[in-house]
Amino acid sequence: MDSTFKTVPTLFQQMYTIHALIGGENNSHVFPMVYSLMTSKSKESYERLFQELVDFGKENNQILFPPLIISDFEQVAINAAQIQALGLAVEYGESEDFSIKLCHITALAFLPSSEIPNAFDQVKSLMPPNAVELVQYF
């Protein structure tokens, strides 16, 4: 996944591309598969993009959950992709309590490093069972 800012019309903030690795283990190449003109860089925008891709896959009898995702380290996109990949997007969008709990994880970055392990344990104890894999991701 990659974001491009300089080549998009002024109506958009970025062109977001998703690439796929095609070919065998010794003869693979990376090709761009999706181009998306994004009007926002919000988590909701990325979640919408990923949900549209999942829906497109379902409509075409394709499973679009790759075993590996490589990103340009835009944290918002990474979080949205992880929530989507674990099937938590609906609950994240519909349950304010659930979405607040997930925001607690990213808020750990603002703590002094010495406090993060204890705070992470506290946040982990608040998570519902269906978010265990997401917590392990962090």
C-alpha positions in Angstrom: 0.0 0.0 0.0 1.3 3.4 -0.8 0.0 7.0 -0.8 0.8 9.6 -3.4 0.1 13.3 -2.8 1.8 15.3 -5.5 -0.1 13.8 -8.6 -3.7 14.1 -7.5 -6.3 16.7 -8.5 -6.8 19.4 -5.9 -10.2 17.9 -5.0 -8.4 14.9 -3.4 -5.8 14.6 -0.7 -4.1 11.6 -2.1 -4.0 8.7 -4.5 -3.9 5.5 -2.4 -2.6 2.4 -4.3 -2.7 -1.3 -3.2 -0.2 -3.6 -4.8 -0.1 -7.4 -5.1 2.7 -9.9 -5.3 2.1 -12.0 -8.4 4.0 -15.1 -9.4 5.8 -18.0 -7.8 8.3 -17.9 -4.9 11.3 -17.4 -7.2 9.6 -15.5 -9.9 7.3 -12.9 -8.4 6.6 -9.3 -9.3 4.7 -6.5 -7.6 1.8 -4.9 -9.5 -0.5 -2.1 -8.6 -4.0 -3.6 -8.3 -6.2 -0.8 -6.8 -6.0 3.0 -7.3 -8.2 5.1 -5.0 -8.5 8.8 -5.0 -9.0 9.7 -1.4 -10.7 12.9 -0.2 -9.6 12.3 3.4 -6.9 10.4 5.3 -9.2 9.5 8.2 -9.5 6.1 9.6 -13.1 6.0 8.4 -12.0 6.7 4.8 -9.6 3.8 4.9 -12.1 1.5 6.5 -14.6 2.4 3.8 -12.0 1.7 1.1 -11.2 -1.7 2.6 -14.9 -2.6 3.1 -15.6 -1.7 -0.5 -12.8 -4.1 -1.6 -14.1 -6.9 0.6 -17.6 -6.3 -0.8 -16.3 -6.3 -4.3 -14.5 -9.6 -3.6 -17.7 -11.2 -2.2 -19.7 -10.1 -5.2 -17.1 -11.7 -7.5 -16.6 -14.9 -5.4 -13.1 -13.8 -4.3 -11.6 -13.7 -0.8 -9.6 -10.6 -0.4 -7.8 -11.3 2.9 -4.1 -11.5 2.0 -1.8 -13.3 4.4 0.7 -10.4 4.3 0.1 -6.6 4.1 3.0 -4.2 3.5 2.2 -0.6 4.1 3.9 2.8 3.9 3.5 3.1 7.6 0.6 5.4 7.7 -0.7 4.4 11.1 -4.3 5.2 10.3 -4.3 2.9 7.3 -2.5 0.2 9.2 -5.0 0.2 12.0 -8.0 0.3 9.6 -6.6 -2.7 7.6 -6.0 -4.7 10.8 -9.5 -4.0 12.1 -10.9 -5.0 8.7 -8.8 -8.1 8.4 -9.9 -9.4 11.8 -13.6 -8.8 10.9 -14.1 -6.1 13.5 -15.1 -3.3 11.2 -18.9 -3.6 11.7 -18.6 -3.7 15.5 -16.1 -0.8 15.4 -18.6 1.3 13.4 -21.7 0.3 15.4 -20.4 0.1 18.9 -19.2 3.3 20.5 -17.9 1.4 23.5 -15.9 -1.0 21.3 -14.4 1.8 19.2 -13.4 3.7 22.3 -11.6 0.6 23.7 -9.7 0.2 20.4 -8.7 3.9 20.6 -7.1 3.2 24.0 -4.5 1.0 22.2 -3.3 3.7 19.9 -3.3 6.3 22.8 -0.6 4.2 24.5 1.9 5.9 22.2 1.5 9.2 24.1 2.6 7.7 27.4 6.1 7.7 28.7 7.8 4.5 27.5 8.2 3.3 31.1 4.4 3.3 31.7 3.4 1.5 28.4 3.7 -2.1 29.6 1.4 -1.6 32.6 -1.0 0.5 30.7 -1.1 -2.0 27.9 -2.0 -4.8 30.4 -4.8 -2.6 31.7 -6.1 -1.9 28.2 -5.8 -5.6 27.3 -8.0 -6.5 30.3 -10.8 -4.2 28.9 -10.9 -5.8 25.5 -13.7 -8.2 24.6 -12.8 -11.8 23.5 -13.3 -11.1 19.8 -10.5 -8.5 19.9 -7.8 -10.8 21.3 -6.1 -11.1 17.9 -6.1 -7.3 17.5 -4.5 -6.9 20.9 -1.8 -9.5 20.0 -1.1 -7.5 16.8 0.0 -4.5 18.9 
